[in-house]
């Protein structure tokens, strides 16, 4: 596990790719997992704010996700209990219009299987957004359909929309998400995080 973490932290495979974006930034992998977590969050990729801070979901999207989960920042950033493994470990950059670029496929192709193999038997997994759902759930029917079928996966796994402010309209159009899914999610999060961990930090 410690070797895998170090390998990802030192990855520079996208140096040229990121240099050619509007942000012209250097790779900065945000690696946030340790052995035997109680909960795993599989998201999309860090944004610019996370790129600068080095903390995953250190932005308004993270505030919304923590609210969905019903947990505090302190609990969220406890590496002994929560692993955060996005489809792209680095900020992908912006395009010419200032929009977020998708996570480079090469990141998941390079690290995805190794991370999955290292994080087995996790009691609860949250699969956040279309990119993560396409890889882990075969979500070809779209985020709305995938999230609406959350009962097919619970209580071990919950598909979620991305908690971006851009999805505020989606939340208003799909009131069942807050009425039905979130109470079930919060109950499962509370249950798994209340259990003791068997953790040895590789660092």
Steps between C-alpha positions, in 0.01 A plus 500: 500500500774749589672432167176560310440827682852619427474396136183707453638799690804512273311435175571759231356318200276797411765772518477588131122460490449748787757745362282530189182594690386856563627472857841369387549337839728223619369165629421484870343165589266525799527158665268435792477136600650256747449128569166366623271804479141473612373712210628573150402795283565461127466841340602682185817711539629787715399854412731801500443574869584141593805516273624794706414366848574131453179408685237306303155661486637815667238714327124565490448162332665339800276695736195367318636144495571511874146626556363213292704258712407667827859530625741775605824605329702334777333166438517542123877553506576208732713283271469204735129481419437669164684447171452742209606359163395707197509397138779753455734574790607838355311814405441455123496874427264726308424519132502823295150585622597462866315173550638202691672245281407132563738281698757354258416139424865405540478565874234237566665268248832533683385493863138383514554126520784532752292725725199267476720204591639685801157605629302179522224417749412863568161499676359803316590660166362822353529527122472870418427632151478361151868423441528286813166331436595413142812316619373338815132443422492492122280809520423543130142611562594831663541632851129551569408142414800360687432702814127427484585128520696549824295235680651239267840571657430607858603459776856414385510760222326827415521671159480878539490798264798731515443745789594799282289817515431431133273214611275717719239495223525120483429478873188713461376283213561179696361554852513125568878534537474705818179338621590134454868446416667740742339363820607149400849621411546683830386199697751275320783752538431533871489124545825417321698786651392399850681167460865474613777512243805275474742748355873523461624816333760409236678828554 
